[in-house]
Amino acid sequence: MEFALALPIVLGVGLYGVETANLALMNLRLSQVATNLSDNASRVGLNNNLSNQQLREVDVNDVLIAARLQGAAWDLTTRGRITVSSLEADNNGNQKIHWQRCLGTRTGTDYASHFGTTSTTAGTDSSSGNAGTPAPGGMGPTGAKVTAPPGSGVMFVEINYDYKPIVSARWLPNGSTRLTYTAAYIVRDRRDFAQIYNPAPAVQRMTCDRFTAS
């Protein structure tokens, strides 16, 4: 009789613990993917001893593929959306989002970048030279914005992911299943910030008007 009376409480506490642990694990996974992607994007490019390092579309695609593979076990690119932004500063320190690249099938404002966007059709993409959308104060949450150093840039990564509860979404904070993580790394090398190059053989540009899982 005592076991029967206590079972609902014990079962409820146990399931709540399982859900909480799984949520914590998923937050850790997203944090690691965002950090690794931002770090990788800040390093890649075509080295040239005679000029600044050129960032190519194939380099951006490679780091996005690495993130997809890292999150393949939990369907990162089908349940979420990755946005990579190049936050840059001119010699006066004015901040701008020069270009963005995206991966993931999720659509809607919940999965678009929450810290600034740049249109792929409004003359602000990398193919348009030094154009860029102004980003006053940088990118990131209020009170924790990231800024690029003068004459350099920051690879800012944002991941928005639809978490799948084990038990019920009602046990999640605020009842929301969308998880968001960001990461930012300063570009390591002397990069050519004029554009993302796409020499022959050209590859598919992962612009943010595309919604694909790979």
C-alpha positions as CSV (number, residue, x, y, z in Angstrom):
1,M,0.0,0.0,0.0
2,E,2.8,2.5,0.9
3,F,4.7,1.6,-2.3
4,A,1.5,2.2,-4.4
5,L,1.0,5.6,-2.8
6,A,4.6,6.6,-3.2
7,L,5.0,5.3,-6.8
8,P,3.5,8.4,-8.6
9,I,5.7,10.8,-6.6
10,V,8.9,8.7,-7.2
11,L,8.1,8.2,-10.8
12,G,7.4,11.9,-11.4
13,V,10.6,12.9,-9.7
14,G,12.6,10.3,-11.6
15,L,11.2,11.4,-15.0
16,Y,11.8,15.1,-14.1
17,G,15.4,14.2,-13.3
18,V,15.8,12.4,-16.7
19,E,14.3,15.3,-18.6
20,T,16.5,17.8,-16.8
21,A,19.7,15.7,-17.4
22,N,18.8,15.3,-21.1
23,L,18.2,19.0,-21.5
24,A,21.5,19.9,-19.8
25,L,23.3,17.4,-22.1
26,M,21.7,19.0,-25.2
27,N,22.7,22.5,-24.0
28,L,26.3,21.2,-23.7
29,R,26.3,19.7,-27.2
30,L,25.0,22.9,-28.8
31,S,27.5,25.0,-26.9
32,Q,30.3,22.8,-28.1
33,V,29.1,22.8,-31.8
34,A,28.8,26.6,-31.7
35,T,32.3,27.1,-30.2
36,N,34.0,24.7,-32.5
37,L,32.3,26.2,-35.6
38,S,33.2,29.7,-34.7
39,D,36.8,28.7,-33.9
40,N,37.1,26.8,-37.2
41,A,35.6,29.6,-39.2
42,S,38.2,32.0,-37.7
43,R,41.1,29.9,-38.9
44,V,40.3,28.7,-42.4
45,G,41.4,30.2,-45.7
46,L,43.8,30.0,-48.5
47,N,47.3,30.9,-47.3
48,N,49.4,33.1,-49.4
49,N,52.8,34.5,-48.3
50,L,52.5,37.4,-50.7
51,S,49.1,38.6,-49.6
52,N,46.4,38.4,-47.0
53,Q,44.6,35.1,-46.5
54,Q,41.6,34.6,-48.8
55,L,38.5,33.0,-47.4
56,R,36.7,30.8,-50.0
57,E,33.2,29.5,-50.2
58,V,34.6,25.9,-50.0
59,D,36.2,26.8,-46.7
60,V,32.9,28.1,-45.3
61,N,31.2,24.9,-46.6
62,D,33.8,22.7,-44.9
63,V,33.2,24.2,-41.4
64,L,29.5,24.0,-41.9
65,I,29.8,20.3,-42.9
66,A,31.9,19.7,-39.8
67,A,29.1,21.2,-37.6
68,R,26.5,19.1,-39.4
69,L,28.5,15.9,-38.8
70,Q,29.1,16.8,-35.1
71,G,25.4,17.2,-34.6
72,A,24.2,14.3,-36.9
73,A,23.2,12.0,-34.0
74,W,20.6,14.5,-32.8
75,D,19.5,15.9,-36.2
76,L,21.0,19.3,-35.8
77,T,20.4,20.6,-39.3
78,T,16.9,19.2,-39.6
79,R,15.7,20.3,-36.2
80,G,17.7,23.5,-36.2
81,R,19.3,26.4,-38.1
82,I,23.0,27.5,-38.0
83,T,23.9,31.1,-38.9
84,V,27.6,32.2,-39.4
85,S,28.1,36.0,-39.5
86,S,31.2,38.0,-40.4
87,L,31.1,40.9,-38.0
88,E,33.7,43.4,-39.2
89,A,35.0,46.8,-38.3
90,D,36.5,49.5,-40.5
91,N,39.5,51.5,-39.5
92,N,37.2,53.8,-37.5
93,G,35.8,50.9,-35.5
94,N,32.3,51.1,-37.2
95,Q,30.7,47.6,-36.8
96,K,28.9,45.9,-39.7
97,I,27.7,42.5,-40.7
98,H,29.4,41.9,-44.0
99,W,28.1,38.5,-44.9
100,Q,26.2,35.5,-43.5
101,R,26.0,31.8,-44.3
102,C,23.4,29.4,-43.1
103,L,22.7,25.7,-42.8
104,G,19.5,24.0,-41.6
105,T,15.9,23.4,-42.7
106,R,14.1,25.2,-39.9
107,T,12.3,28.4,-41.1
108,G,10.6,31.3,-39.4
109,T,11.8,34.2,-37.2
110,D,12.5,31.8,-34.2
111,Y,15.3,30.2,-36.2
112,A,16.7,33.2,-38.0
113,S,19.5,35.2,-36.4
114,H,18.3,37.3,-33.5
115,F,21.3,39.6,-33.5
116,G,21.4,41.0,-37.0
117,T,20.9,39.9,-40.5
118,T,22.1,40.9,-44.0
119,S,20.1,40.2,-47.1
120,T,21.5,38.0,-49.9
121,T,19.7,40.1,-52.5
122,A,20.1,43.6,-51.2
123,G,23.7,44.3,-52.3
124,T,25.1,43.4,-48.9
125,D,26.5,39.9,-49.6
126,S,30.1,39.1,-49.9
127,S,30.0,39.3,-53.7
128,S,29.3,43.0,-53.4
129,G,32.6,43.9,-52.1
130,N,32.8,45.9,-48.8
131,A,29.0,46.5,-48.5
132,G,27.6,45.5,-45.1
133,T,24.6,46.1,-42.8
134,P,25.5,48.4,-39.9
135,A,25.6,46.6,-36.5
136,P,25.8,49.4,-33.9
137,G,27.3,48.1,-30.7
138,G,28.2,44.7,-32.3
139,M,26.3,41.4,-32.1
140,G,25.0,39.4,-29.1
141,P,22.6,39.7,-26.2
142,T,22.1,43.1,-24.6
143,G,24.9,43.7,-22.2
144,A,27.1,41.1,-23.7
145,K,27.6,42.3,-27.3
146,V,30.7,41.3,-29.2
147,T,32.6,43.8,-31.3
148,A,35.3,43.3,-34.0
149,P,38.7,45.1,-33.6
150,P,39.4,47.9,-36.1
151,G,40.4,46.5,-39.4
152,S,39.6,43.0,-38.5
153,G,36.6,40.7,-38.0
154,V,34.8,38.2,-35.7
155,M,33.2,34.9,-36.7
156,F,29.9,35.1,-34.9
157,V,27.9,31.8,-34.8
158,E,24.3,31.4,-33.7
159,I,22.5,28.1,-33.4
160,N,18.7,27.8,-32.9
161,Y,17.5,24.3,-32.2
162,D,14.2,22.6,-31.6
163,Y,14.7,20.4,-28.6
164,K,12.8,17.1,-28.5
165,P,11.7,16.4,-24.9
166,I,11.8,12.8,-23.6
167,V,8.7,13.3,-21.4
168,S,7.0,16.6,-21.9
169,A,7.7,20.2,-22.9
170,R,5.7,21.3,-19.9
171,W,8.6,20.4,-17.7
172,L,11.0,22.7,-19.6
173,P,11.8,26.3,-18.5
174,N,9.0,28.5,-19.8
175,G,7.7,25.5,-21.7
176,S,9.8,26.4,-24.8
177,T,11.6,23.8,-26.8
178,R,13.8,26.2,-28.7
179,L,17.4,26.4,-27.5
180,T,19.8,29.1,-28.6
181,Y,23.6,29.2,-28.4
182,T,26.1,31.7,-29.7
183,A,29.9,31.8,-30.0
184,A,32.4,34.3,-31.3
185,Y,36.1,34.1,-32.2
186,I,38.3,36.9,-33.6
187,V,39.8,36.0,-37.0
188,R,43.2,34.5,-36.4
189,D,45.2,35.4,-39.6
190,R,45.5,38.5,-41.8
191,R,42.4,37.9,-43.8
192,D,41.3,39.6,-47.0
193,F,37.9,41.0,-45.9
194,A,36.9,42.2,-49.4
195,Q,34.7,39.2,-50.1
196,I,34.4,35.4,-49.9
197,Y,36.1,34.1,-53.0
198,N,34.7,31.3,-55.1
199,P,37.4,30.3,-57.7
200,A,36.8,27.6,-60.2
201,P,35.5,25.0,-59.8
202,A,32.9,27.1,-58.0
203,V,30.9,25.6,-55.1
204,Q,27.3,26.2,-53.9
205,R,27.2,29.2,-51.7
206,M,25.3,28.5,-48.5
207,T,23.5,31.8,-48.4
208,C,20.7,32.3,-45.9
209,D,17.9,32.2,-48.5
210,R,18.6,28.5,-48.7
211,F,17.0,25.9,-46.3
212,T,18.9,22.7,-46.6
213,A,20.2,20.1,-44.2
214,S,23.5,19.4,-46.0
